[in-house]
């Protein structure tokens, strides 16, 4: 599985931006189970934090409490791309954003999200700077 982020760059505070994570290598042949994919970010000198994520079967999403409704995670109808829309950006959103995905599949009964150490696949990251 490979994950490739895109969409990072520099924006002015208050503007919106959308990041994409293209996933290749996953199979989506079972509606009763799926993978979890998530966005993490890490700012210089700070620990990595989870932003939120989505499960590929059903599209259920979750968000970190600190995001406060400004972030929206979605996936393409093909499930092969995950998006992160950030509205009303602030300088505190400046960070490297990483896409991550689980190796194992989770059946519908598992509510999730899984802990960070269950994300086995990571993208290379995309830099976001808000000024």
C-alpha positions in Angstrom: 0.0 0.0 0.0 1.2 3.4 -0.9 -0.2 6.7 0.3 0.6 10.0 -1.4 -0.5 13.4 0.0 -0.9 16.5 -2.0 -2.4 19.9 -1.7 -0.1 21.5 0.8 1.3 25.0 0.4 1.1 28.5 1.8 -2.2 30.2 2.5 -3.4 33.3 4.3 -5.1 33.0 7.6 -8.9 32.7 7.1 -8.5 30.9 3.7 -9.5 27.3 3.1 -7.3 24.5 1.8 -7.9 20.9 0.8 -5.4 18.1 1.1 -5.7 14.9 -0.7 -4.3 11.4 0.1 -4.2 9.0 -2.8 -4.1 5.4 -1.7 -3.0 2.5 -3.9 -2.9 -1.2 -3.0 -6.0 -1.4 -1.0 -8.9 -3.7 -2.0 -12.5 -2.8 -1.3 -14.2 -6.1 -2.1 -16.1 -6.5 1.2 -18.8 -4.1 2.3 -18.7 -5.7 5.8 -15.2 -4.7 6.6 -12.8 -1.9 5.7 -9.8 0.0 6.6 -9.3 3.1 8.7 -7.5 6.1 7.2 -6.5 9.2 9.1 -4.8 12.5 9.0 -2.1 13.4 11.4 -0.1 16.6 11.7 3.1 17.7 13.3 4.3 21.2 13.8 8.0 22.0 14.5 8.9 21.2 18.1 5.5 19.6 18.8 4.3 16.1 19.0 2.4 14.5 16.2 -1.4 14.8 16.7 -4.3 13.0 15.1 -6.6 15.3 13.3 -9.3 12.8 12.3 -10.1 10.0 10.0 -12.5 7.9 8.1 -13.4 4.2 7.7 -13.5 3.1 4.1 -16.6 0.9 4.5 -19.5 3.2 5.4 -17.5 6.5 5.4 -17.9 7.2 9.1 -15.6 9.9 10.3 -14.2 11.2 13.6 -12.3 14.3 14.5 -10.0 15.4 17.3 -11.7 17.6 19.9 -9.3 20.4 19.2 -10.4 20.8 15.6 -13.6 22.5 16.6 -15.6 21.9 13.4 -13.2 23.6 11.0 -12.0 20.3 9.4 -14.0 18.0 7.2 -12.7 14.6 6.1 -14.2 12.7 3.2 -13.4 10.1 0.6 -13.9 9.7 -3.1 -16.6 7.4 -4.2 -14.0 5.0 -5.3 -12.6 5.1 -1.8 -9.1 5.4 -3.2 -8.6 9.1 -2.2 -9.2 10.7 1.2 -9.6 14.5 1.6 -9.1 16.9 4.3 -10.8 20.3 4.0 -9.7 23.0 6.4 -11.8 26.1 6.7 -10.9 29.4 8.3 -7.2 28.4 8.7 -5.1 29.9 11.4 -1.3 30.0 11.8 -1.7 27.2 14.4 -2.7 25.0 11.5 0.8 25.2 10.1 2.3 21.8 10.2 3.3 18.8 8.1 0.2 16.8 7.4 0.5 13.1 7.1 -2.0 10.5 5.8 -2.0 7.1 7.4 -3.8 3.8 6.8 -4.3 0.6 8.6 -3.1 -2.7 7.3 -5.8 -4.8 8.9 -9.4 -4.7 8.1 -12.1 -4.0 10.7 -15.6 -5.4 10.6 -18.6 -3.2 11.0 -19.0 -4.1 14.7 -15.8 -2.3 15.5 -16.6 1.3 16.2 -13.1 2.6 16.1 -11.0 4.6 15.6 -8.0 2.4 16.2 -5.1 3.7 18.2 -2.3 5.5 16.3 0.0 2.4 16.5 -2.4 0.4 14.3 -1.7 2.7 11.3 0.9 0.8 9.4 1.1 2.8 6.2 2.2 6.4 6.1 2.6 9.0 3.4 5.6 11.2 3.0 3.7 14.3 4.4 2.7 17.6 2.8 3.7 21.0 4.3 1.0 23.6 5.2 2.0 27.1 6.1 -0.6 29.6 7.2 0.5 33.2 7.6 
